[in-house]
Amino acid sequence: MFNSLDGRTGILAVFCLFWSYLKRHRLLLTTHLVGIFLIQIATLATPWFLRQLINILATARPSPETLEQLFSLIGYIGGAWFFGWLAFRLDYLSAMYFQTRIMADLMGDSFNYILRHSYNFFVSHFAGSITHRISRLGRSFEIFVDTLLLEFFATLLFIAGEITVLSLQHPVLGIVLTV
């Protein structure tokens, strides 16, 4: 895996290395992305149901039909919260498995690459520094993936969902925010 870097160093080489490991674990990456997507759906659905609940409480007259609508909306809100909690737990488990598996592969391949060098390589270079750099590479992968997926990707999904919901309620505002 490391021979494909052709002696390159720097941030681009590290991103290429991370990308090659992400491609090797596509199913785990897809599971993590689906989990993030489901969390955003639950995050967007709950306020929509709460809005309907408040509108009914503010405008409807007391009647058995109104009470039935209120209880069904409370059930939907509880279901959306439970779905969000379940999606968060599933995403948390998939993220832990996804990141630890790739970090273990990344560090294992790195150490195997280092071990192919001669005895003189280890005598002339400080081995503790090399080991520290390999460990730092694994931790940097975790930070990179967390930042990219949990911050950037989740925020983009939330903004897209907000604009979509707003476009359904007020098309002009949705168009203005899209532009």
C-alpha positions as CSV (number, residue, x, y, z in Angstrom):
1,M,0.0,0.0,0.0
2,F,2.8,2.4,0.9
3,N,4.7,1.7,-2.4
4,S,1.9,3.5,-4.2
5,L,3.0,6.8,-2.6
6,D,6.2,6.8,-4.7
7,G,8.2,8.7,-2.1
8,R,5.7,11.5,-1.9
9,T,5.2,13.3,1.5
10,G,2.9,16.0,2.6
11,I,-0.8,16.5,3.1
12,L,-1.8,15.3,-0.3
13,A,0.0,12.0,0.1
14,V,-1.7,11.5,3.5
15,F,-5.1,12.2,2.0
16,C,-4.4,9.8,-0.9
17,L,-3.4,7.2,1.7
18,F,-6.6,7.8,3.7
19,W,-8.6,7.6,0.5
20,S,-7.1,4.2,-0.4
21,Y,-8.1,2.8,3.0
22,L,-11.6,4.3,2.7
23,K,-12.0,2.5,-0.6
24,R,-10.9,-0.8,0.9
25,H,-13.7,-0.5,3.5
26,R,-16.6,0.8,1.3
27,L,-19.3,-1.2,3.2
28,L,-18.3,0.3,6.6
29,L,-18.1,3.8,5.1
30,T,-21.6,3.3,3.5
31,T,-23.0,2.1,6.8
32,H,-21.6,5.2,8.6
33,L,-22.9,7.6,6.0
34,V,-26.4,5.9,6.1
35,G,-26.4,6.4,9.9
36,I,-25.5,10.0,9.6
37,F,-28.3,10.4,7.0
38,L,-30.9,8.7,9.3
39,I,-29.9,11.0,12.2
40,Q,-30.5,14.0,10.0
41,I,-33.9,12.8,9.0
42,A,-34.9,12.3,12.6
43,T,-33.5,15.7,13.5
44,L,-35.5,17.4,10.8
45,A,-38.7,15.4,11.4
46,T,-39.1,16.1,15.1
47,P,-39.5,20.0,14.8
48,W,-42.0,19.5,11.9
49,F,-44.2,17.3,14.1
50,L,-43.8,19.7,17.0
51,R,-44.9,22.6,14.7
52,Q,-48.0,20.7,13.8
53,L,-48.7,20.0,17.5
54,I,-48.4,23.6,18.5
55,N,-50.6,24.7,15.5
56,I,-53.3,22.4,16.6
57,L,-53.1,23.5,20.2
58,A,-53.2,27.1,19.2
59,T,-56.0,27.0,16.6
60,A,-58.3,24.0,17.2
61,R,-61.4,23.8,19.3
62,P,-61.7,21.1,21.9
63,S,-63.2,18.0,20.3
64,P,-62.6,14.2,20.1
65,E,-61.1,14.6,16.7
66,T,-58.7,17.2,18.0
67,L,-57.7,15.0,20.9
68,E,-57.1,12.1,18.5
69,Q,-54.9,14.3,16.3
70,L,-52.9,15.5,19.3
71,F,-52.3,12.0,20.6
72,S,-51.3,10.8,17.1
73,L,-48.8,13.7,16.8
74,I,-47.4,13.0,20.3
75,G,-46.9,9.4,19.1
76,Y,-45.2,10.6,16.0
77,I,-42.9,12.9,18.0
78,G,-42.0,10.1,20.4
79,G,-41.4,7.8,17.4
80,A,-39.2,10.4,15.7
81,W,-37.2,10.9,18.9
82,F,-36.9,7.1,19.4
83,F,-35.8,6.8,15.7
84,G,-33.2,9.5,16.2
85,W,-31.9,7.8,19.3
86,L,-31.7,4.5,17.5
87,A,-30.1,6.0,14.5
88,F,-27.5,7.7,16.7
89,R,-26.7,4.5,18.5
90,L,-26.4,2.5,15.3
91,D,-24.2,5.2,13.7
92,Y,-22.1,5.4,16.9
93,L,-21.5,1.6,16.8
94,S,-20.8,1.6,13.0
95,A,-18.4,4.6,13.4
96,M,-16.5,2.9,16.2
97,Y,-16.2,-0.3,14.2
98,F,-15.4,1.6,10.9
99,Q,-12.7,3.8,12.4
100,T,-11.0,1.2,14.6
101,R,-10.9,-1.3,11.7
102,I,-9.3,1.2,9.3
103,M,-6.9,2.6,12.0
104,A,-5.8,-1.0,12.8
105,D,-5.2,-1.7,9.2
106,L,-3.4,1.6,8.6
107,M,-1.1,1.1,11.6
108,G,-0.5,-2.6,10.9
109,D,0.4,-1.9,7.3
110,S,2.7,1.0,8.4
111,F,4.5,-1.2,10.9
112,N,4.8,-4.0,8.3
113,Y,6.3,-1.5,5.9
114,I,8.8,-0.3,8.5
115,L,9.8,-3.9,9.5
116,R,10.9,-4.6,5.9
117,H,13.8,-2.2,6.3
118,S,17.3,-3.4,7.3
119,Y,18.8,-3.4,10.8
120,N,20.9,-0.4,9.9
121,F,17.8,1.6,9.2
122,F,16.7,1.1,12.8
123,V,20.1,1.8,14.2
124,S,20.6,5.1,12.3
125,H,17.0,6.4,12.8
126,F,15.4,6.9,16.1
127,A,12.8,4.1,16.3
128,G,10.7,5.7,18.9
129,S,10.1,8.7,16.7
130,I,9.0,6.5,13.8
131,T,6.7,4.6,16.1
132,H,5.2,7.8,17.3
133,R,4.7,9.1,13.8
134,I,2.8,5.9,12.9
135,S,0.6,6.2,15.9
136,R,0.0,9.9,15.0
137,L,-1.0,8.8,11.5
138,G,-3.7,6.5,12.9
139,R,-5.1,9.2,15.2
140,S,-5.1,11.7,12.5
141,F,-7.2,9.4,10.4
142,E,-9.8,9.3,13.2
143,I,-9.8,13.1,13.5
144,F,-10.0,13.6,9.8
145,V,-13.0,11.2,9.3
146,D,-14.8,12.6,12.4
147,T,-14.4,16.2,11.1
148,L,-15.3,15.3,7.5
149,L,-18.3,13.1,8.2
150,L,-19.7,14.2,11.5
151,E,-19.2,17.9,11.0
152,F,-19.0,18.8,7.4
153,F,-21.2,16.1,5.8
154,A,-23.8,16.2,8.6
155,T,-24.0,19.9,8.4
156,L,-24.5,19.8,4.6
157,L,-27.2,17.2,5.0
158,F,-29.0,19.3,7.6
159,I,-28.8,22.5,5.5
160,A,-30.1,20.6,2.5
161,G,-33.0,19.1,4.6
162,E,-33.8,22.5,6.1
163,I,-34.0,24.1,2.6
164,T,-36.1,21.3,1.3
165,V,-38.6,21.5,4.2
166,L,-38.7,25.3,3.9
167,S,-39.3,25.0,0.1
168,L,-42.3,22.7,0.8
169,Q,-43.8,25.3,3.2
170,H,-42.7,28.5,1.5
171,P,-41.3,28.0,-2.0
172,V,-40.1,31.6,-2.4
173,L,-38.0,31.4,0.7
174,G,-36.6,28.0,-0.4
175,I,-35.6,29.5,-3.7
176,V,-34.0,32.5,-2.0
177,L,-32.0,30.3,0.4
178,T,-30.9,28.0,-2.4
179,V,-29.5,30.9,-4.4
